[in-house]
Amino acid sequence: MLTVTSVNVNGLRAAAKKGFVEWLARTEADVICLQEVRAEPQQLPEEVREPAGWHTVHAPAAAKGRAGVSLYTRRAPERVQIGFGGFGDAGSEEFDASGRYVEVDLPGVTVASLYLPSGEVGTEKQDEKERFMAAFLPYLKGLKTRAAADGREVVVCGDWNIAHQEADLKNWKGNKKNSGFLPEEREWLTRVFDEAEYVDVVRALHPDEEGPYSWWSYRGRAFDNDTGWRIDYQVATPGLAGRAVKGWVERAATHAERWSDHAPVTVVFEQ
């Protein structure tokens, strides 16, 4: 079995003080993909930066205190790549130092941690998100082709910052004009699944379910009322997705036990 977990930690230093370290000690995951780390490696406590039993890759953003992605693997990676530029038209060097993408090769599989820009309608943030999406889709196609030629599967885990379907957020009617549920964003994600032929693994395992949500605002009683969004995905090549036997959101038992506004999304794959 290969167990993969993805979680936006909403600041790893803060999460470490709230329960991430204890969660890490308990998890049975073989690979952990983190997003929104928001720290340089040297700013992290040693038990978080290089925990015993794990190989870690940290890709902080050039902009201090922003973004940042990391990968923790039980096995040493065979290859590490930060950013997705340098692949001709299929990639963009603009985002190579933005702390938004890191991938590693493990036996038979390439695993990536992705933090797609959140966007905000009518601002430069949305323009950045659109540029990222425009560059990332062809990269995903090329990644799948290169991996297949090498006999590998792919899983891209992370905070994609888009709810794909109405079942992926509680208040979809009120968010039609907001970033994260815009028609053009949802259409782009459809292209990832249809055109690039990747699979939304958790949705494939739970086809008729509302959610399961992975992010809840800290405002109001969103968590207690389960007024959430499903924006954290494990997106895999069909061969690997077909071997997924279980996928779930590790939702905290109570609001007080949360160490991020996101919850870990875990999938178990047969190898």
C-alpha positions as a Markdown table, in Angstrom:
| # | Residue | x | y | z |
|---|---|---|---|---|
| 1 | Met | 0.0 | 0.0 | 0.0 |
| 2 | Leu | 1.0 | 3.6 | -0.6 |
| 3 | Thr | -0.7 | 6.2 | 1.7 |
| 4 | Val | -0.5 | 9.8 | 0.7 |
| 5 | Thr | -1.7 | 12.8 | 2.7 |
| 6 | Ser | -2.1 | 16.4 | 1.6 |
| 7 | Val | -2.8 | 19.4 | 3.9 |
| 8 | Asn | -2.6 | 23.2 | 3.7 |
| 9 | Val | -1.1 | 23.9 | 7.1 |
| 10 | Asn | -1.9 | 27.7 | 7.1 |
| 11 | Gly | 1.6 | 28.5 | 8.5 |
| 12 | Leu | 3.7 | 25.5 | 9.6 |
| 13 | Arg | 5.2 | 27.2 | 12.6 |
| 14 | Ala | 1.7 | 28.0 | 14.0 |
| 15 | Ala | 0.4 | 24.5 | 13.1 |
| 16 | Ala | 3.4 | 22.9 | 14.9 |
| 17 | Lys | 2.3 | 24.7 | 18.1 |
| 18 | Lys | -1.3 | 23.6 | 17.7 |
| 19 | Gly | -1.0 | 19.9 | 17.1 |
| 20 | Phe | 0.8 | 19.2 | 13.8 |
| 21 | Val | 3.8 | 17.6 | 15.5 |
| 22 | Glu | 1.5 | 15.2 | 17.4 |
| 23 | Trp | -0.4 | 14.4 | 14.2 |
| 24 | Leu | 2.8 | 13.8 | 12.3 |
| 25 | Ala | 3.9 | 11.3 | 15.0 |
| 26 | Arg | 0.6 | 9.4 | 14.6 |
| 27 | Thr | 0.1 | 9.4 | 10.9 |
| 28 | Glu | 0.6 | 6.2 | 8.9 |
| 29 | Ala | 1.2 | 8.1 | 5.7 |
| 30 | Asp | 4.1 | 7.2 | 3.5 |
| 31 | Val | 4.1 | 10.7 | 1.8 |
| 32 | Ile | 2.9 | 14.0 | 3.1 |
| 33 | Cys | 2.4 | 17.1 | 0.9 |
| 34 | Leu | 2.2 | 20.4 | 2.7 |
| 35 | Gln | 1.1 | 23.8 | 1.4 |
| 36 | Glu | 1.1 | 27.3 | 2.7 |
| 37 | Val | 4.2 | 26.6 | 4.9 |
| 38 | Arg | 5.0 | 30.3 | 5.1 |
| 39 | Ala | 8.5 | 29.8 | 6.5 |
| 40 | Glu | 12.1 | 29.4 | 5.5 |
| 41 | Pro | 13.4 | 25.9 | 6.5 |
| 42 | Gln | 15.8 | 27.4 | 9.1 |
| 43 | Gln | 12.8 | 29.1 | 10.8 |
| 44 | Leu | 11.2 | 25.7 | 11.5 |
| 45 | Pro | 11.9 | 23.7 | 14.7 |
| 46 | Glu | 14.1 | 20.8 | 13.9 |
| 47 | Glu | 11.4 | 18.2 | 14.7 |
| 48 | Val | 9.4 | 19.9 | 11.9 |
| 49 | Arg | 12.1 | 20.7 | 9.5 |
| 50 | Glu | 13.7 | 17.3 | 9.5 |
| 51 | Pro | 11.6 | 14.9 | 11.7 |
| 52 | Ala | 13.1 | 11.5 | 12.5 |
| 53 | Gly | 12.1 | 8.9 | 10.0 |
| 54 | Trp | 11.3 | 11.3 | 7.2 |
| 55 | His | 13.1 | 12.7 | 4.2 |
| 56 | Thr | 12.0 | 16.3 | 3.7 |
| 57 | Val | 12.1 | 18.8 | 0.8 |
| 58 | His | 11.1 | 22.4 | 1.5 |
| 59 | Ala | 10.4 | 24.9 | -1.3 |
| 60 | Pro | 9.8 | 28.3 | 0.3 |
| 61 | Ala | 8.6 | 31.3 | -1.6 |
| 62 | Ala | 11.0 | 34.1 | -2.5 |
| 63 | Ala | 8.4 | 36.5 | -0.9 |
| 64 | Lys | 8.9 | 36.1 | 2.8 |
| 65 | Gly | 6.0 | 34.7 | 4.8 |
| 66 | Arg | 4.0 | 33.7 | 1.8 |
| 67 | Ala | 3.0 | 30.4 | 0.2 |
| 68 | Gly | 5.7 | 27.6 | 0.5 |
| 69 | Val | 5.3 | 23.9 | -0.2 |
| 70 | Ser | 7.0 | 20.9 | 1.3 |
| 71 | Leu | 7.1 | 17.1 | 0.9 |
| 72 | Tyr | 7.8 | 14.5 | 3.5 |
| 73 | Thr | 8.6 | 11.0 | 2.4 |
| 74 | Arg | 9.5 | 7.8 | 4.3 |
| 75 | Arg | 11.8 | 6.8 | 1.5 |
| 76 | Ala | 14.6 | 9.0 | 0.0 |
| 77 | Pro | 13.4 | 10.5 | -3.2 |
| 78 | Glu | 15.1 | 9.5 | -6.5 |
| 79 | Arg | 14.7 | 13.0 | -7.9 |
| 80 | Val | 13.6 | 16.4 | -6.7 |
| 81 | Gln | 12.2 | 19.3 | -8.7 |
| 82 | Ile | 11.1 | 22.7 | -7.5 |
| 83 | Gly | 8.9 | 24.7 | -9.7 |
| 84 | Phe | 7.6 | 23.7 | -13.2 |
| 85 | Gly | 9.5 | 26.1 | -15.5 |
| 86 | Gly | 12.1 | 25.1 | -18.1 |
| 87 | Phe | 9.8 | 22.8 | -20.1 |
| 88 | Gly | 9.3 | 25.0 | -23.2 |
| 89 | Asp | 5.7 | 26.0 | -23.6 |
| 90 | Ala | 4.6 | 23.6 | -20.9 |
| 91 | Gly | 5.8 | 25.5 | -17.8 |
| 92 | Ser | 6.5 | 28.9 | -16.5 |
| 93 | Glu | 9.6 | 30.2 | -14.8 |
| 94 | Glu | 7.6 | 33.0 | -13.3 |
| 95 | Phe | 6.5 | 30.6 | -10.5 |
| 96 | Asp | 9.7 | 28.7 | -9.9 |
| 97 | Ala | 10.5 | 30.8 | -6.8 |
| 98 | Ser | 7.0 | 31.3 | -5.7 |
| 99 | Gly | 6.8 | 28.3 | -3.3 |
| 100 | Arg | 3.9 | 26.8 | -5.1 |
| 101 | Tyr | 5.1 | 23.5 | -6.6 |
| 102 | Val | 7.5 | 20.7 | -5.7 |
| 103 | Glu | 7.7 | 17.2 | -7.0 |
| 104 | Val | 9.7 | 14.1 | -6.2 |
| 105 | Asp | 10.1 | 10.7 | -7.8 |
| 106 | Leu | 9.6 | 7.6 | -5.7 |
| 107 | Pro | 9.6 | 4.0 | -6.9 |
| 108 | Gly | 6.9 | 3.9 | -9.7 |
| 109 | Val | 5.3 | 7.2 | -8.9 |
| 110 | Thr | 5.9 | 11.0 | -9.1 |
| 111 | Val | 4.3 | 12.9 | -6.2 |
| 112 | Ala | 3.8 | 16.6 | -6.2 |
| 113 | Ser | 2.7 | 19.2 | -3.7 |
| 114 | Leu | 0.8 | 22.1 | -5.3 |
| 115 | Tyr | -0.4 | 25.4 | -3.8 |
| 116 | Leu | -2.4 | 27.1 | -6.6 |
| 117 | Pro | -2.9 | 30.9 | -6.1 |
| 118 | Ser | -6.1 | 31.7 | -4.3 |
| 119 | Gly | -7.1 | 34.7 | -6.5 |
| 120 | Glu | -9.5 | 37.6 | -5.8 |
| 121 | Val | -11.8 | 38.8 | -8.4 |
| 122 | Gly | -10.9 | 42.2 | -9.9 |
| 123 | Thr | -7.3 | 42.2 | -8.5 |
| 124 | Glu | -3.8 | 41.2 | -9.6 |
| 125 | Lys | -4.2 | 38.1 | -7.4 |
| 126 | Gln | -6.8 | 36.8 | -9.9 |
| 127 | Asp | -4.5 | 37.7 | -12.9 |
| 128 | Glu | -1.7 | 35.7 | -11.2 |
| 129 | Lys | -4.1 | 32.7 | -10.7 |
| 130 | Glu | -5.1 | 32.8 | -14.4 |
| 131 | Arg | -1.4 | 33.0 | -15.5 |
| 132 | Phe | -0.6 | 30.0 | -13.2 |
| 133 | Met | -3.5 | 28.0 | -14.6 |
| 134 | Ala | -2.6 | 28.8 | -18.2 |
| 135 | Ala | 1.0 | 27.6 | -17.6 |
| 136 | Phe | 0.2 | 24.6 | -15.4 |
| 137 | Leu | -2.3 | 22.7 | -17.6 |
| 138 | Pro | 0.3 | 22.1 | -20.4 |
| 139 | Tyr | 2.8 | 21.2 | -17.8 |
| 140 | Leu | 0.5 | 18.6 | -16.3 |
| 141 | Lys | 0.0 | 17.1 | -19.8 |
| 142 | Gly | 3.8 | 16.9 | -20.3 |
| 143 | Leu | 4.3 | 15.4 | -16.8 |
| 144 | Lys | 1.9 | 12.6 | -17.5 |
| 145 | Thr | 3.6 | 11.9 | -20.9 |
| 146 | Arg | 7.1 | 11.9 | -19.4 |
| 147 | Ala | 6.0 | 9.7 | -16.5 |
| 148 | Ala | 4.3 | 7.2 | -18.7 |
| 149 | Ala | 7.5 | 6.9 | -20.8 |
| 150 | Asp | 9.4 | 6.1 | -17.6 |
| 151 | Gly | 6.8 | 3.6 | -16.4 |
| 152 | Arg | 5.6 | 5.9 | -13.7 |
| 153 | Glu | 2.2 | 7.1 | -12.4 |
| 154 | Val | 1.6 | 10.7 | -11.1 |
| 155 | Val | -0.3 | 12.2 | -8.2 |
| 156 | Val | -0.5 | 16.0 | -7.7 |
| 157 | Cys | -1.7 | 16.8 | -4.2 |
| 158 | Gly | -2.6 | 20.1 | -2.8 |
| 159 | Asp | -4.7 | 23.1 | -2.4 |
| 160 | Trp | -6.0 | 23.7 | -5.9 |
| 161 | Asn | -8.2 | 26.7 | -4.6 |
| 162 | Ile | -11.1 | 25.7 | -6.9 |
| 163 | Ala | -14.3 | 23.9 | -6.0 |
| 164 | His | -15.1 | 22.0 | -9.1 |
| 165 | Gln | -18.7 | 21.1 | -8.7 |
| 166 | Glu | -21.7 | 22.3 | -6.7 |
| 167 | Ala | -21.2 | 19.3 | -4.4 |
| 168 | Asp | -17.8 | 20.7 | -3.5 |
| 169 | Leu | -19.0 | 23.6 | -1.4 |
| 170 | Lys | -21.9 | 24.1 | 0.9 |
| 171 | Asn | -22.9 | 27.6 | -0.2 |
| 172 | Trp | -22.4 | 27.3 | -4.0 |
| 173 | Lys | -25.2 | 29.6 | -4.9 |
| 174 | Gly | -23.7 | 32.5 | -3.0 |
| 175 | Asn | -20.2 | 32.0 | -4.5 |
| 176 | Lys | -20.8 | 31.9 | -8.2 |
| 177 | Lys | -19.0 | 35.3 | -8.7 |
| 178 | Asn | -16.3 | 34.6 | -6.2 |
| 179 | Ser | -12.8 | 33.3 | -6.9 |
| 180 | Gly | -12.7 | 29.6 | -6.2 |
| 181 | Phe | -16.0 | 28.9 | -7.9 |
| 182 | Leu | -15.9 | 31.1 | -11.0 |
| 183 | Pro | -17.2 | 29.3 | -14.2 |
| 184 | Glu | -13.8 | 29.8 | -16.0 |
| 185 | Glu | -11.9 | 28.2 | -13.0 |
| 186 | Arg | -14.3 | 25.3 | -12.9 |
| 187 | Glu | -13.9 | 24.8 | -16.6 |
| 188 | Trp | -10.2 | 24.8 | -16.3 |
| 189 | Leu | -10.4 | 22.0 | -13.7 |
| 190 | Thr | -12.7 | 20.1 | -16.0 |
| 191 | Arg | -9.9 | 20.4 | -18.7 |
| 192 | Val | -7.4 | 18.9 | -16.1 |
| 193 | Phe | -9.7 | 15.9 | -15.8 |
| 194 | Asp | -11.0 | 15.5 | -19.4 |
| 195 | Glu | -8.3 | 16.9 | -21.6 |
| 196 | Ala | -5.2 | 16.1 | -19.6 |
| 197 | Glu | -6.9 | 12.9 | -18.4 |
| 198 | Tyr | -6.2 | 13.1 | -14.7 |
| 199 | Val | -8.6 | 11.8 | -12.0 |
| 200 | Asp | -10.0 | 13.5 | -8.9 |
| 201 | Val | -9.3 | 10.5 | -6.7 |
| 202 | Val | -11.5 | 11.4 | -3.7 |
| 203 | Arg | -14.5 | 12.4 | -5.9 |
| 204 | Ala | -14.1 | 9.1 | -7.8 |
| 205 | Leu | -14.3 | 7.2 | -4.5 |
| 206 | His | -17.2 | 9.3 | -3.3 |
| 207 | Pro | -19.2 | 10.1 | -6.5 |
| 208 | Asp | -22.6 | 10.9 | -4.9 |
| 209 | Glu | -21.5 | 12.7 | -1.7 |
| 210 | Glu | -21.7 | 16.3 | -0.7 |
| 211 | Gly | -18.0 | 17.2 | 0.0 |
| 212 | Pro | -16.2 | 15.8 | 1.8 |
| 213 | Tyr | -15.1 | 19.3 | 2.6 |
| 214 | Ser | -11.5 | 20.1 | 3.5 |
| 215 | Trp | -11.6 | 23.8 | 4.3 |
| 216 | Trp | -13.8 | 25.8 | 6.6 |
| 217 | Ser | -13.4 | 29.5 | 7.3 |
| 218 | Tyr | -12.4 | 30.5 | 10.9 |
| 219 | Arg | -15.2 | 33.0 | 10.8 |
| 220 | Gly | -18.5 | 32.3 | 12.4 |
| 221 | Arg | -19.5 | 28.7 | 13.0 |
| 222 | Ala | -18.5 | 27.4 | 9.5 |
| 223 | Phe | -16.6 | 24.3 | 10.9 |
| 224 | Asp | -19.4 | 23.4 | 13.5 |
| 225 | Asn | -22.0 | 23.7 | 10.8 |
| 226 | Asp | -19.8 | 22.0 | 8.1 |
| 227 | Thr | -20.2 | 25.0 | 5.8 |
| 228 | Gly | -17.0 | 24.1 | 3.9 |
| 229 | Trp | -15.3 | 23.9 | 0.6 |
| 230 | Arg | -13.6 | 20.9 | -1.0 |
| 231 | Ile | -10.6 | 22.6 | -2.6 |
| 232 | Asp | -7.8 | 20.2 | -1.5 |
| 233 | Tyr | -7.4 | 17.4 | -4.1 |
| 234 | Gln | -5.3 | 14.4 | -4.9 |
| 235 | Val | -5.3 | 14.4 | -8.7 |
| 236 | Ala | -3.8 | 11.2 | -10.2 |
| 237 | Thr | -3.1 | 9.5 | -13.5 |
| 238 | Pro | -5.8 | 6.9 | -14.2 |
| 239 | Gly | -3.6 | 3.9 | -13.5 |
| 240 | Leu | -2.9 | 5.1 | -10.0 |
| 241 | Ala | -6.4 | 6.4 | -9.4 |
| 242 | Gly | -7.7 | 3.0 | -10.2 |
| 243 | Arg | -5.7 | 1.6 | -7.4 |
| 244 | Ala | -7.1 | 3.9 | -4.8 |
| 245 | Val | -9.0 | 1.8 | -2.2 |
| 246 | Lys | -9.8 | 4.5 | 0.4 |
| 247 | Gly | -9.9 | 8.3 | 0.5 |
| 248 | Trp | -11.1 | 10.5 | 3.3 |
| 249 | Val | -10.7 | 13.9 | 5.1 |
| 250 | Glu | -9.1 | 13.8 | 8.5 |
| 251 | Arg | -11.6 | 16.2 | 10.0 |
| 252 | Ala | -10.9 | 17.3 | 13.6 |
| 253 | Ala | -13.4 | 16.1 | 16.2 |
| 254 | Thr | -13.9 | 19.6 | 17.5 |
| 255 | His | -13.1 | 23.2 | 16.5 |
| 256 | Ala | -10.6 | 23.5 | 19.3 |
| 257 | Glu | -8.6 | 20.5 | 18.0 |
| 258 | Arg | -7.9 | 22.0 | 14.6 |
| 259 | Trp | -4.3 | 23.0 | 13.8 |
| 260 | Ser | -5.2 | 24.6 | 10.4 |
| 261 | Asp | -8.3 | 25.9 | 8.7 |
| 262 | His | -7.8 | 23.0 | 6.3 |
| 263 | Ala | -8.0 | 19.3 | 7.2 |
| 264 | Pro | -5.6 | 16.6 | 5.8 |
| 265 | Val | -6.9 | 14.7 | 2.8 |
| 266 | Thr | -5.6 | 11.1 | 2.8 |
| 267 | Val | -5.7 | 8.4 | 0.1 |
| 268 | Val | -4.6 | 4.8 | 0.3 |
| 269 | Phe | -3.4 | 3.2 | -3.0 |
| 270 | Glu | -2.7 | -0.4 | -3.7 |
| 271 | Gln | 0.8 | -0.8 | -5.3 |
